[in-house]
Amino acid sequence: MNLANWLVDIAEKHPKKEALLKGEYCSADYATFRARSSSISDYLENLLGLKKGDRVAIFLANSTEYLEIIYAVWFLGGVVVPINSKLHIDETLWIINDSGSKVLFTDKIFFNDQAFKKLKLTVISTIEKSFHKLYSFSSSRSPVEINKNDLVWLFYTSGTTGSPKGVMLSSKNLQAMVEGYLSDVDTVSFSDTSLYSAPMSHGAGLYNVIFVKLGARHSVPISGRFDPLEVLKLSLKLKRVCMFLAPTMVNKLVRQAEINMSSAEGIRTIIYGGGPMYLVDIIHAVKIMGPRFVQIFGQGECPMAISALKRDEVSDRESWNWRERVSSVGRKQSVVDVAIKDPNGNMLPANHIGEICVYGDPVMLGYWNNPSATESTLIDGWLKTGDLGRVDPNGYIMLEGRSKDLIISGGSNIYPREVEDVLLQCPNVFEASVVGKMDPEWGEIVVAFIVGTEITFDDLDSFCIERISRFKRPREYIFLDSLPKNNYGKILKKELRNLLEKI
């Protein structure tokens, strides 16, 4: 099924319902939203010659136009190629070339660069007045029919360990993501507003289909980015706000709420994921803002749909094992099967650490033009996530880190997440990240990178000795002003390892 049909259906049932908002101000009801997407689609097909299956790149900061363009591409059966708006021009060109995109929508001013001119590419600027002329074409066309396994979303991984890979997601994949969300993550109502402050090129934007399907509103902050104070003020005006945030964003929002002495009354739900949320941080977040948090675990290859820790589970402080439960990423979502496997692909029993593997309808079709990577990642339909974890007897998945981040010291496995959780409980430690360093005696030793104030090696060493096994404690501490992160707020351990080599 073409996902654009969800927009058509809601526009026919509730044409005057507010749909797209710039901040608190409505710029389009659902009838207008549908008409604009239809018109842009007509332009792409009849004037530019695009057809079903063609790729269209979107290189934009968050905006309501982003949503109009997504559905325009889907109207004609095309493939959306979302590009992180913070990427360098060379990284952008690489994705455009690899995807074979024929059209680029952008709000950047460097699209006239010679490198772009060499491409057989039509560039459409959303910041020029001429963009609104695209609203004047056919506004009543119907979405083309597509098959459930047709490609609709081509998402490029962040590429922290090499060139990014294009994750191919089908209509079936995204429909399964929606089913998992509504079944296992959260409800969505007609009176909700989805707030896009995290990058729309990533999970925040992909979740739009859920809110379109159910006729909710879609607001993009005037700044077009994540500003904690703006989010708090805007949420108070919009009411019943739902949003997706990375853990680093959650922490910034919580700090702002503390400064404002606010419990964020206008926010109904914050879905957090996309990186580790440490126990001490989520405990503090719930204390300050209340039971507004739901955790999801997923990745581009299985978008937002591996597991979920529900609102009451995140906020529970009564169960005897609540700390372990809140430290988990929840139970598997109903649309997938999850197994913990050893390096030979054998399934492991409860509480044994291995690679988290996933099977089900949300799992990607494969990697674009990369059969070798597809073959090594998809084994008999099972997705090898590259994440290490275990499942406790109650079905809760405990993340132990990325397989490539595992530290083996003196023949013993050390999982960075466990050490980081302890370090972050230490007073005056704001951020912590643990990596392995080659050592002639031990094979590897634990090195911790710390962002904090008025804290010493001895302070940290004593704190760790009291809480974890001696062999797991860091042997070295390196103090930084900030930890390197990618555009989605994930800590770049590769850069930390590179820094170690230079010291």
N, C-alpha and C positions, 0 to 999 in steps of 0.2 A: 504494500500500500504506500502511496505517496504521502509523506508527512504533511505536505501542504494542504491536504484535504482537511486536516484538523483546523487550520486557519479558516478555510472556506466554510466549514460547518459552523464554527462559533460565530463567524461574521454574519451568516444567514440567520442564526437563532437570536443573536444579540448585537445587531448592527451598531447601536448607539452606545454600547458599553465602552467605557474608557479603556484604551489598549496601550498606547505608547505615551510615556510621560518623560519630559525633560525636567528632571527634578520633580517638583510637585505639579507642574503645569502640563496638561494633556495636549499632545501634538497630533494625536490621531485616535479615533474610535476604531472598533474592529472592522467596520465597513471600509473605512479609509485605509487601514492597515492592509486589508486584503486587496483593495483596489490598487494601492501603490505597488505592492509586490507583483500583482498581475501585470501592471503596466511596465515595470522594469523588465519582467520576464519577456513580455512581448517585444520590447526593444532588443534584448539580447538575442532572441531567436530570429526575428524578422529583419532586423537591421544589421546585426553583427554575424548572423549565421550560426549561432550556437545551436547545438542539438543535444539530445539525451546522451548522458555519459560524459559530456565535456566538463572540464574542470574550470572553476572560477575561484581565484584567490581573493581573500579579503584581508587587507593590511590596514586595519583601522584601530584607533582608540575606541573605547566603549562609546556607543551612540545608539540612538533609536534606529538610525539608518542601517546599522549592522543587521538588525532583525529583519527589516524590509528586504535587504539584499539576500539574506539566507533563504527566505521563502520564495523570492523571485527565482533563485537558482533551482530550488526544488520544484517550482511550478513547471519548468521545462524538462525536468528529469536530470538536471545537472548535478555536479559534485561540488560541494563547498570545501575550499581549502583555506582554513583559518590560519593566519600567520600572526604570531605575537607581535604587537605593535612596537615593542621595545627592541626588536632585533635590529642588528646592523644591516646595512644595505646589502652587503655581500652574502650574509646568511639568508636574507630575503630572496635574493636572486637565485641562490642555490635551490631553495624550496620551489620557486616558480619554475625553474628549469626542470627539476626532477619530476614535478607533478605534471608538467606539460600544460599548465594553465594557459588559457587563451585570452582571459580577461582578468584585469586586476582592478579592484576597487580600493582606493587609498585616500587618506587625508594628509599624506606627506607631500612635501614640496619638492623632493628630489626625484620625482618620477620622470622628469625630463633628462635625467642623467644619461650619459652616453651608453652606459651599460644596459639601461632599460631600452634604449632605442635600437639596440642590436637584436632584441627579442622580437619574435613575431607575436606581439602582445598588444591588446587594446587596454589603455590605462584610462580609468574613469575616476575623476576627482570628486569626492563628496563635499569638498569645501568650496567649490566654485558654484556660482548661481546656476550654471548650465545643468547641474545635476538634477534640479527640480523639473527640468523639461522631461526627464524620464517618467514623470508621473502623468504625462499627457497621452500615453498610448493606450492600448486596449486594457480596460480595467475589469473585464468580466470573463476573461478566459478561464478555463478549468485546468487543473493540474493534469499532466500526462500520466498515463498508467505506467507503473513500474513494478518489477518483481520484488519480492521480499528480500532477495539476496543481492539486489542491485546496489552498487556503491553510491552513497549519498554524502559521506563526510570523510575527508582525507586529512587526518590530523598528524602533524609531524612532532615526534618526540623531541624533548629538549636538547638531546645531543650532547650530554655532559661527558660521554665517553667516546665521542667520535661524531661522524656525520649523523644527523637526525634520520630516523626511519619514518616512512609514511604509513601510518596505521589506517587500514581500510575498514571503515565501518559501514554497514548496510542499513537499510530501512528496518530489517528485522532486529539488528543489534540495538538500534535506538528505541524501537518499540519495547523491547525486552527491558532496557534501562528504565523506561517509564513505568512499566509494570512492577519492576522491583522497587522503585521509589515509592509508589503509591501503596504497595503491599507491606514494605518493610522499613521505610525510612520516615515518611511523614505524609500527612494529608495535604491537599490543596483545595481551597475553596474559591468561589466566585468573587469573594471580597478581599482576597489576598493580593499583595503586590510583590512581585519579584524585583529585587533591587540588584542592579548589576554594578558592583563596585570592584569585584575581582575581574581579571581579564576575560572578556567574552570569547576570546580565541580558545579558551580552555573550558574546564568543566562548568563554570558559571554560565557561559553562553550556551553550552549544550543542553543544560537543564531548561532552557526556555521552552522546549517543546511540551513539557509537562504543564507549564502555566498557560501556554496557548491552548492546549487541548481543553483545559477546564475554565477558560475565559477569565483568567486573572489579569491584573494590570502589570505592566512592565515599565519600571522607572530606571533611567540612567542618571546618576548624579551630574549636575551641571559641570563639575570639574572633569568628568569622564574618567575618573580614577578613584582609587581608594583613599579617602580622607576621613579618618575616624570621627572628627568633630562634625563634618558634613553629614556623615552617615547617621549619627545620633540625632542631629537636628531634623534631617529630612524624614527619618523614620517616625518621629513624633507627629509630623504633619500627615504622613501617608497612612499610618496605622497598619497593623497586621502585615508587617514586612517580613519577607523570607529572603534569605540570601545564602550564597555559598562563599566561604572564606577559607583561605589557607591558614594554618595554625599561627604563623607569624602575624597575620592580619588580625586574628582573634585577640592575640596578646596586646596589640596596639589599641584595638577597640576597647578592651577591658581597662587598659590604663587610662584612656580618655574618659571612660565612664566613671572611673574613680575620681579623676580630676573634677569632673562636672557633678560629682555626687549623684549620678544617674543610674538607674537600674534598667535603662533602655526600654521604657514602657511601649514604645511603638514597634518594637521588634518581636515578632511571633516566633520565628525559627531561624537559627544559624546552623547551617550544615557545614561541618568542618572536615577537611581531609586534604589529600595532596601532599602530605608530609607528616612526620611524627608530631603528635600532640602529647607533650609530657604530662605525667600525672599531676605534678605540682601546679602546672599551668591550668589544666581543666578544672581542678578543684577550686582554684582561685577564681576562675571565670564564672563558675556556677555560684560561688559565694557572692560575687559582686553583681551579676546580672540575672541570676535566677535560672530556672529550668527552661532555657531557650535553646539548648544545644543538642544536636544530633550528629553523630559521627558516621562517616561513610569511608569505606576502603575500596579503592579501585585503581585502575591505571588506564592510560590511553587505549590499551589493547582490550580492556574489558571495562568500558567507561562507567565509573561510579557505582559498579554493580557487583562487587565481590562480597562485601559484608556490610553490616550496619549495627551501630550501637544506639538503641532508641533513647528518646528523651528521658523517660523515667529511669533507664539504666544509667545514663550519664549523671543524673542528679541524685540517684539513690545513695544514701549514707546510713542506711539501717541494716542492710544485709551483712552477715558476718564476713563475707569475702568481697565487699564492695570495692575495695582498693584494687584488687586483681581484675575485677570486672571492668572498672573504669580505665584501667591500664590497657585493656584489650581494644581491638577494633570491632568487637561485636561478633555476632553470629553470621553465618553465611546468609545471603539473601535468597529468597525462595526461587529465583530464576536461574540459580547456578548450583553446581555441585563443587565442593572444595575438598581437596585431598592434600595431605602432607607427604611428600615423596623423598626418598633418598636419591643419591646421584645416579643410581641404576634404574630409577623409575618405579621402585617398589613403594607401596603405600606403607606409612608408618603408623603405629598406634598412638593413642592419646598421650599428650605431653612429651612426645619425642620431636625434636627439632629437625626440620628438613625444609625443602623448598615448597612454597605454597603454589599449588597448581589448581586451575579452575576450568570447569567444563560447563557449557550452557549457551543459550541463545545470545547473550550479550558479547560473547567472545568474538573478536575481530575475524574478518575474512583472511587476513594475512598482511604482509608488508608489501607496499607498492614497489613493483619492479625489483624485488629483493627476495628471490625464491630461497636462497641459502639461509637467510635470517628467518624466513617463515618456517622452513623445515626444521631448524634447530629450536624454534620457540613453540611451535604447535606440534605436539606428538599425539597422534590418534585423536585429534580434537581437543586435547588438554593443553591449556595455555600454561607454559612455565613462566611464572611472574618474575623470577629473579629475586623474590623476597623470601627471607628465611622466617620461619615461624613454627608454632605448635598449636594444637587445638586441645583445650582442656576437656575434662570429662563432661562438662555441661555445654560444650559446643562453642565456647568463646575462643576466638582466634587471637593469639598473642604474637605480635610482630617482634622479631629479634634483630631485624636489620636486613640490608641487602646482602646477597650471597657474596658479592665481591668485596664487601666491607668486613667480612668475618676475620677475626684476628686469631692466629694459632700461635700460642706462646708456650714453649716447653711441652708441646704435644697436646695442650689443652685448648679447647675452643672458648673464645671470649667474644661475647656479642656486644657491640658498641652501645646498643640501646640501653642495656642493663646498667652500664657504667654511667652513661649520660643521665639517666633518670636519677641516679644517686647524686651526681655532681650538681644537678639543678636544684636539689633540695638544700644545698649549702647556702647560708646567708651571703648576700652580696655577689652571688653568681647569677648573671643575667642570661648568658648563653653558654653552651658547652657542646663540643663535638669531639668524638674520639676516633682515632685512626691507628693503624698498626705501623710500626717502624722496624725495618730490618735490623736484626741483632745477631752477631756471630754466636752468642751463647744460647739464646732462647729461641732463635728463629725470628720471632717478632716480639716487640714490647709494646705496651699500651702508651700512647701519647695523647694528652688531652689539650685541646685548644679552648681557652677560657676568655670570656668577656665578663669583666666584673670590676669591682672597686675594693681597695683596702683588703686584699686577700693574698696569702702567701702559699708557697709550696707546702710548708708544714701544716698550715690550716687545712688545705685540701687533702693532704695525705692522711692526717688524723681522722678527718671526717669519713673518708672512704674505708679506712681500716675498721672503723666501728660498724660499717654497714654492708660491706661485701668481702668476699674472700680476698686474701692478700695477693694471690696471683692475678686477680682481675684489676687491681688498682693501677692507675697510671704511674709509670716510672718517670715521666717527664711532663711538665706543664709549660705551655706556651701561651702567653697573655697577649691578646689582640684587642684593638679598639672595636672591631666588628668581625663577624664571620662572613666569608664570601658566599653569596647566594645567587641563584639564577633568577630569571624574571618572574618565576612563580613562588619565590621565597624559600626554595629548597636549598639547604646548605650544600655547598659543592665540596665534597670530601676529596675529589680529585685534585682540586686546587690546594687543599690543605696538605695532601701528600707531596705535591710539587714544591710547596713551601718548605717541607721537611728536608727535601733534597738540597735546598739552597742554604740551609742553616749549618 
